Amino acid sequence: MNTLTTPTAEYQLARFPRRKNDLLRAWDAADEYALSHLHEQSLLTQDVSILILNDSFGALSVALADHGPTMMSDSHLAQQGTLANLKENGRSEEDVRLLTSLEKPSGTFDVIVIKVPKILAYLEDQLHRIRPCLRTDTVILGAGMAKGIHTSTLKLFERILGPNKTSLAKKKARLIHCEPNLELSPGDSPYPTSYKLEGTDHQTTNHANVFSREKLDVGTRLLLASLETSDVPGRIVDLGCGNGVVGLKAAIQYPDAEVFFVDESFMAVASAETTVRAALGDRAKAQFRTMDCLAAIPARSIDLVLVNPPYHQERGVDDAVAWQMLRESKDVLAQGGELRMVGNRHLGYHVKLERVFGNCSVVGDSSKFVVLKAVKR
């Protein structure tokens, strides 16, 4: 738990899920910059309507809770973190309206604060979604660390919303000041997109914030090839499912198995469901769930967990998410159940698997990636 100091108050905030000795803060300098600017420009009037995009763990939403903001995010963890931090600071869950990335906000807003996401396609889709919420006097404020704001970022704002300029940097953060141009005709969002899954007649569906959105990545391809050596499972989890290609391959190879597609991204789960339903229709024995890792999967109920783990949460790079995936995979696996994962060779996942499972073997490899297998004994 850390203290965020704003021009008007202090707030106790933590990242989510909460971990002991977490050294990473639940906000960054761009959050601080945005809140200071809103205060200095006297924009936080009593009846101001505010829309917030991509609030990582609720720092902006908690600090602006007096104004009943709407917060829109693709992250289940961001939403849960926002709710937890509201409670920590004596606020009600009803003080902030939460929307997923697949929704479109209704009405117009006086102030829109956009934390600039890492993926440009996701920003493009978001700007299209919020364009109907603009008035000529809407204040549009982009916020991000300077290294994440590029010429391509500013061109997207200009093409879809209107002309803009950036602020001076403070603590390596910048603001984007965008002026709404309601005369623009930027068209519709180009997302979701699709591509044909190689070796099949199936099309993938890929919403804007989905990993491997344009083509099958090398690591996933290697993991798919390794499935040929799996024992026949009854229940499978595609953990961090993305567009669902790993779980789809498993469902095709093992038609009697029940497959759970799990991700913390709303766009990922929606992509996976559309991909699988289009390929298998009523034959699909599948469930699609947005959740924190494997929190809602019963213990000792799964035969096979398939995962291509991330090495970061939001923009913070660490291995906490991977550790959580491995530990919770062991919890949900039945005796004799198997975890199969792919990762970069240099990340040393075999050491983690040995520590968690007590065993590890290589079932596929290339010059950069390795597929590892661990069995619950």
Backbone torsions as a table, in degrees:
resi	resn	phi	psi	omega
1	MET	NA	129.6	179.2
2	ASN	-127.3	162.1	-176.6
3	THR	-104.1	118.9	173.1
4	LEU	-92.5	122.3	178.4
5	THR	-103.4	122.0	178.5
6	THR	-113.8	173.2	179.5
7	PRO	-61.3	-17.7	-175.3
8	THR	-117.3	-19.7	-175.1
9	ALA	-166.5	175.1	173.7
10	GLU	-118.6	146.4	-176.9
11	TYR	-134.4	140.7	175.6
12	GLN	-93.5	119.0	-173.5
13	LEU	-131.8	148.1	176.7
14	ALA	-139.7	152.0	172.9
15	ARG	-70.4	166.4	-179.6
16	PHE	-134.8	138.1	-2.2
17	PRO	-68.5	151.5	-177.0
18	ARG	-73.8	135.0	-179.2
19	ARG	-130.7	145.9	177.1
20	LYS	-63.8	140.2	174.9
21	ASN	58.7	31.8	176.7
22	ASP	-72.9	116.4	-176.4
23	LEU	-87.6	-8.8	-179.3
24	LEU	-88.2	138.7	-178.7
25	ARG	-83.3	161.8	179.4
26	ALA	-87.4	9.0	177.9
27	TRP	-149.7	172.0	176.1
28	ASP	-133.4	-178.5	-177.0
29	ALA	-64.8	-26.3	178.3
30	ALA	-67.8	-36.8	174.8
31	ASP	-61.5	-46.6	-179.7
32	GLU	-61.4	-43.4	-179.4
33	TYR	-61.6	-46.5	-178.9
34	ALA	-62.4	-45.0	-179.3
35	LEU	-64.9	-39.6	178.0
36	SER	-64.0	-42.4	-179.8
37	HIS	-63.8	-44.5	179.6
38	LEU	-59.8	-38.9	178.8
39	HIS	-69.8	-47.0	-176.6
40	GLU	-64.2	-32.4	-179.5
41	GLN	-89.4	6.3	178.6
42	SER	54.1	40.8	-178.6
43	LEU	-88.2	-11.6	-174.8
44	LEU	-95.2	64.4	176.7
45	THR	-73.3	168.2	-172.9
46	GLN	-60.4	-38.5	-174.6
47	ASP	-105.9	19.9	-178.3
48	VAL	-67.4	139.8	176.0
49	SER	-102.7	130.4	-171.0
50	ILE	-128.0	135.2	172.0
51	LEU	-117.1	130.3	-179.5
52	ILE	-119.7	130.6	177.5
53	LEU	-112.8	132.8	170.4
54	ASN	67.5	39.7	175.6
55	ASP	-74.4	107.8	-166.8
56	SER	-55.8	-51.9	-178.7
57	PHE	-136.3	18.8	173.2
58	GLY	96.0	9.8	-179.5
59	ALA	-58.2	-48.5	179.8
60	LEU	-68.2	-43.2	-177.4
61	SER	-64.2	-41.7	178.8
62	VAL	-66.3	-45.5	-178.5
63	ALA	-65.3	-26.4	-178.5
64	LEU	-107.3	14.7	-174.2
65	ALA	-61.3	-26.8	178.4
66	ASP	-60.1	-21.4	-175.7
67	HIS	-102.4	7.7	176.9
68	GLY	57.3	52.9	-175.2
69	PRO	-70.7	161.5	168.7
70	THR	-101.1	130.7	179.7
71	MET	-117.9	127.0	-176.3
72	MET	-116.9	128.5	-176.0
73	SER	-151.2	155.1	173.5
74	ASP	-92.8	-3.2	-171.5
75	SER	-105.9	119.9	172.0
76	HIS	-60.1	-39.6	179.8
77	LEU	-65.4	-38.1	177.6
78	ALA	-63.0	-40.6	178.8
79	GLN	-66.7	-44.3	179.1
80	GLN	-66.2	-37.1	176.2
81	GLY	-64.1	-38.8	177.4
82	THR	-62.4	-46.1	179.6
83	LEU	-62.9	-42.2	-179.8
84	ALA	-65.2	-40.2	-179.6
85	ASN	-74.0	-30.6	171.9
86	LEU	-60.5	-47.7	179.9
87	LYS	-62.2	-42.2	-179.4
88	GLU	-59.3	-30.0	-177.5
89	ASN	-104.6	21.9	173.5
90	GLY	71.4	24.2	179.7
91	ARG	-106.2	159.2	178.4
92	SER	-88.9	151.0	175.4
93	GLU	-60.1	-27.3	-178.9
94	GLU	-74.9	-7.5	-179.3
95	ASP	-72.4	-17.8	178.3
96	VAL	-130.1	131.5	176.3
97	ARG	-92.3	123.3	-177.2
98	LEU	-99.4	131.2	174.8
99	LEU	-123.2	149.2	174.0
100	THR	-86.3	168.0	-179.7
101	SER	-67.1	-14.9	-178.0
102	LEU	-90.0	-6.4	-179.5
103	GLU	-96.1	164.1	173.7
104	LYS	-117.2	125.4	179.8
105	PRO	-60.5	147.9	179.4
106	SER	-101.0	150.9	178.5
107	GLY	78.2	-171.0	178.0
108	THR	-115.6	166.1	-175.7
109	PHE	-132.0	151.0	175.5
110	ASP	-78.9	-39.1	-177.1
111	VAL	-133.4	132.0	174.5
112	ILE	-123.3	121.0	178.6
113	VAL	-109.9	123.0	-176.0
114	ILE	-117.3	110.0	168.8
115	LYS	-74.3	119.1	-173.2
116	VAL	-67.8	119.3	-179.0
117	PRO	-77.5	164.8	-178.5
118	LYS	-71.1	-35.8	-174.9
119	ILE	-91.5	118.4	-175.3
120	LEU	-63.7	-37.4	179.2
121	ALA	-61.3	-39.1	179.0
122	TYR	-65.1	-42.5	176.2
123	LEU	-60.4	-43.0	179.6
124	GLU	-58.3	-47.0	179.6
125	ASP	-62.5	-41.6	179.9
126	GLN	-63.7	-42.8	-178.8
127	LEU	-63.0	-36.9	175.2
128	HIS	-64.1	-40.4	-176.8
129	ARG	-67.0	-34.1	-175.9
130	ILE	-92.5	-10.6	-177.7
131	ARG	-54.1	-41.7	178.3
132	PRO	-64.2	-10.2	-178.1
133	CYS	-90.3	2.0	-174.3
134	LEU	-90.1	146.0	163.1
135	ARG	-117.5	171.1	179.3
136	THR	-64.4	-25.2	-178.5
137	ASP	-101.7	8.7	177.6
138	THR	-66.0	132.5	175.8
139	VAL	-88.0	118.7	179.2
140	ILE	-108.8	120.1	-176.5
141	LEU	-125.3	110.3	172.1
142	GLY	-88.1	148.4	-179.2
143	ALA	-143.9	136.4	179.0
144	GLY	-173.5	168.4	173.7
145	MET	-71.9	143.1	-172.4
146	ALA	-55.0	-37.2	-177.9
147	LYS	-67.2	-16.2	-179.5
148	GLY	-100.3	0.7	178.6
149	ILE	-109.0	112.2	-174.1
150	HIS	-116.5	173.2	175.2
151	THR	-57.6	-38.6	178.6
152	SER	-62.9	-34.2	177.0
153	THR	-62.8	-49.1	-177.3
154	LEU	-66.5	-35.0	178.8
155	LYS	-65.4	-35.7	176.5
156	LEU	-64.0	-47.2	177.4
157	PHE	-56.0	-45.4	-176.5
158	GLU	-66.4	-41.4	-176.8
159	ARG	-70.8	-34.9	-172.8
160	ILE	-100.5	-36.7	-175.6
161	LEU	-110.9	-45.5	-177.7
162	GLY	154.7	178.0	-177.7
163	PRO	-63.2	153.5	-175.7
164	ASN	-151.8	166.9	173.7
165	LYS	-147.8	158.1	-179.4
166	THR	-104.3	156.2	178.3
167	SER	-84.6	174.4	166.6
168	LEU	-67.7	155.7	180.0
169	ALA	-80.5	140.2	172.1
170	LYS	-132.1	123.6	-176.8
171	LYS	51.8	38.3	178.9
172	LYS	67.3	20.0	176.6
173	ALA	-114.3	153.5	177.1
174	ARG	-133.7	157.8	172.2
175	LEU	-113.3	148.0	173.6
176	ILE	-110.3	120.8	177.5
177	HIS	-101.7	113.8	-174.5
178	CYS	-116.6	132.9	179.8
179	GLU	-101.4	120.4	-177.0
180	PRO	-61.4	134.1	172.8
181	ASN	-120.3	100.3	-175.0
182	LEU	-76.2	-6.2	179.2
183	GLU	-85.6	-9.9	179.8
184	LEU	-65.7	150.5	174.7
185	SER	-128.2	76.1	-174.7
186	PRO	-78.4	-2.9	-177.7
187	GLY	79.1	-165.3	-178.5
188	ASP	-96.8	163.9	174.9
189	SER	-62.7	137.5	179.1
190	PRO	-79.7	2.9	-175.2
191	TYR	-108.6	148.2	5.8
192	PRO	-77.3	158.0	175.4
193	THR	-109.9	178.0	179.7
194	SER	-148.8	158.6	168.8
195	TYR	-148.4	157.3	-177.8
196	LYS	-79.3	130.5	178.2
197	LEU	-73.6	117.7	-172.2
198	GLU	-56.3	138.7	-179.6
199	GLY	82.4	3.3	-179.6
200	THR	-137.5	176.4	172.6
201	ASP	-100.7	10.9	-173.8
202	HIS	-90.2	140.7	176.1
203	GLN	-100.3	136.3	173.3
204	THR	-87.4	150.8	170.7
205	THR	-109.7	133.1	-173.3
206	ASN	-134.9	102.9	172.7
207	HIS	-69.7	168.2	-165.3
208	ALA	-64.1	-27.4	-174.6
209	ASN	-103.2	22.5	-174.9
210	VAL	-96.2	136.4	176.7
211	PHE	-63.1	145.6	179.6
212	SER	56.5	47.8	-172.6
213	ARG	-72.4	-30.6	-172.6
214	GLU	-99.9	-26.2	178.9
215	LYS	-163.4	165.1	179.2
216	LEU	-68.5	126.7	-179.1
217	ASP	-80.4	161.8	-173.7
218	VAL	-62.5	-42.7	-178.8
219	GLY	-63.1	-45.2	179.1
220	THR	-63.6	-38.6	178.2
221	ARG	-60.3	-40.2	179.6
222	LEU	-68.0	-39.6	178.1
223	LEU	-64.3	-41.4	178.5
224	LEU	-60.8	-42.1	-179.3
225	ALA	-64.0	-31.1	-177.2
226	SER	-74.2	-15.1	-177.6
227	LEU	-66.0	-19.2	-178.9
228	GLU	-62.8	-19.9	-176.6
229	THR	-102.9	8.9	-179.7
230	SER	-78.3	147.5	169.0
231	ASP	-68.3	161.3	-177.9
232	VAL	-74.4	112.4	-177.9
233	PRO	-93.6	160.7	175.2
234	GLY	-97.1	-37.2	-179.6
235	ARG	-134.8	129.7	-174.2
236	ILE	-123.9	143.6	171.3
237	VAL	-118.0	126.1	168.5
238	ASP	-95.1	96.7	-172.4
239	LEU	-89.6	125.8	-171.4
240	GLY	69.0	54.5	-162.4
241	CYS	-68.9	-20.8	-176.9
242	GLY	55.9	-130.6	-179.6
243	ASN	-81.7	1.9	171.1
244	GLY	90.0	10.3	-173.7
245	VAL	-68.4	-33.2	179.9
246	VAL	-68.4	-48.3	178.5
247	GLY	-64.5	-34.6	177.4
248	LEU	-63.6	-45.8	178.1
249	LYS	-59.5	-42.2	179.0
250	ALA	-64.4	-40.2	-179.5
251	ALA	-65.9	-36.2	178.1
252	ILE	-70.8	-42.6	-177.5
253	GLN	-70.7	-34.2	-178.4
254	TYR	-124.1	77.2	-171.9
255	PRO	-64.0	-18.6	178.6
256	ASP	-89.3	-6.6	-177.5
257	ALA	-81.8	151.1	171.9
258	GLU	-96.7	129.4	-174.8
259	VAL	-116.2	129.1	176.4
260	PHE	-102.8	124.5	176.9
261	PHE	-102.5	115.8	-170.2
262	VAL	-126.3	132.9	175.4
263	ASP	-159.5	157.7	176.4
264	GLU	-90.9	-4.5	178.2
265	SER	-94.4	125.8	177.7
266	PHE	-63.2	-38.9	179.9
267	MET	-67.6	-35.0	178.6
268	ALA	-64.5	-49.1	-178.2
269	VAL	-63.7	-40.0	177.1
270	ALA	-64.5	-39.8	177.7
271	SER	-63.2	-45.9	-179.1
272	ALA	-61.5	-43.7	-177.9
273	GLU	-63.9	-43.5	179.2
274	THR	-64.9	-41.5	178.7
275	THR	-60.4	-48.6	-175.4
276	VAL	-71.2	-42.8	179.8
277	ARG	-63.1	-38.2	179.4
278	ALA	-66.8	-35.4	-177.2
279	ALA	-79.2	-41.5	-170.4
280	LEU	-114.2	-16.2	179.9
281	GLY	56.4	-134.5	-178.0
282	ASP	-71.2	-11.2	179.5
283	ARG	-75.1	-15.8	-175.0
284	ALA	-72.9	118.5	171.4
285	LYS	-94.6	79.0	-168.8
286	ALA	-135.8	148.9	171.1
287	GLN	-127.0	145.7	-175.7
288	PHE	-125.7	120.2	-171.5
289	ARG	-136.8	130.5	172.1
290	THR	-94.3	119.3	-175.5
291	MET	-160.3	171.1	174.0
292	ASP	-81.5	103.2	179.4
293	CYS	52.5	-118.3	-176.9
294	LEU	-115.8	28.1	-171.6
295	ALA	-57.1	-32.8	-175.1
296	ALA	-101.3	9.2	177.7
297	ILE	-94.4	127.6	-178.5
298	PRO	-61.9	147.4	178.0
299	ALA	-63.4	144.8	173.8
300	ARG	57.0	36.0	-176.2
301	SER	-116.0	-3.8	-171.1
302	ILE	-118.9	144.2	179.6
303	ASP	-97.4	-30.2	-175.8
304	LEU	-147.4	126.6	173.5
305	VAL	-112.4	127.8	178.3
306	LEU	-113.8	131.3	-174.7
307	VAL	-153.1	139.7	168.9
308	ASN	-116.9	89.0	-166.6
309	PRO	-72.1	147.6	174.2
310	PRO	-78.8	161.8	175.5
311	TYR	-112.5	14.4	-180.0
312	HIS	-151.5	160.8	169.9
313	GLN	-126.1	122.7	-168.8
314	GLU	54.5	-127.2	-179.5
315	ARG	-100.4	-0.4	179.5
316	GLY	-85.5	123.2	-177.8
317	VAL	-93.9	116.5	171.7
318	ASP	-160.6	-179.3	-176.0
319	ASP	-109.3	16.6	-177.5
320	ALA	-63.0	-38.7	-179.3
321	VAL	-65.3	-42.1	179.3
322	ALA	-62.5	-44.2	177.0
323	TRP	-58.3	-43.9	179.6
324	GLN	-61.4	-43.5	179.3
325	MET	-59.8	-43.0	-177.8
326	LEU	-68.0	-46.7	-178.2
327	ARG	-64.7	-43.8	-179.0
328	GLU	-72.0	-29.0	174.9
329	SER	-62.5	-44.2	178.5
330	LYS	-61.5	-38.4	-179.3
331	ASP	-63.1	-40.8	-174.3
332	VAL	-85.5	-15.6	-179.1
333	LEU	-74.8	139.6	172.5
334	ALA	-75.0	165.6	176.8
335	GLN	-57.9	128.7	-176.3
336	GLY	86.1	-4.6	177.8
337	GLY	-69.7	160.8	-170.4
338	GLU	-126.8	137.4	167.4
339	LEU	-102.5	131.0	176.6
340	ARG	-127.6	123.7	-174.7
341	MET	-138.4	155.4	175.8
342	VAL	-119.5	146.1	178.1
343	GLY	-162.6	164.4	174.0
344	ASN	-61.7	139.9	-179.3
345	ARG	-54.9	-41.8	-172.1
346	HIS	-71.1	-11.7	-178.2
347	LEU	-80.9	-11.5	171.9
348	GLY	63.9	40.1	-179.5
349	TYR	-64.2	-23.5	-179.4
350	HIS	-62.2	-32.0	177.8
351	VAL	-66.8	-43.2	179.3
352	LYS	-64.3	-43.4	-179.8
353	LEU	-62.7	-40.6	177.3
354	GLU	-60.8	-39.9	-179.2
355	ARG	-69.6	-39.0	-176.6
356	VAL	-82.0	-45.4	-173.0
357	PHE	-101.6	-21.1	-175.7
358	GLY	81.2	6.6	177.4
359	ASN	-159.4	158.5	179.5
360	CYS	-167.7	136.9	175.9
361	SER	-139.6	155.4	-180.0
362	VAL	-93.0	128.1	179.7
363	VAL	-120.4	2.8	177.0
364	GLY	-175.2	145.1	179.2
365	ASP	-157.7	161.4	173.8
366	SER	-144.7	-172.3	-178.2
367	SER	-65.0	-29.1	-176.4
368	LYS	-112.1	-27.7	-171.5
369	PHE	-120.7	160.0	176.8
370	VAL	-141.5	138.9	174.5
371	VAL	-102.6	124.1	-174.6
372	LEU	-114.9	149.2	179.8
373	LYS	-126.4	134.8	173.3
374	ALA	-133.1	142.5	-176.2
375	VAL	-116.9	135.6	175.7
376	LYS	-79.5	118.8	-176.5
377	ARG	-113.2	NA	NA
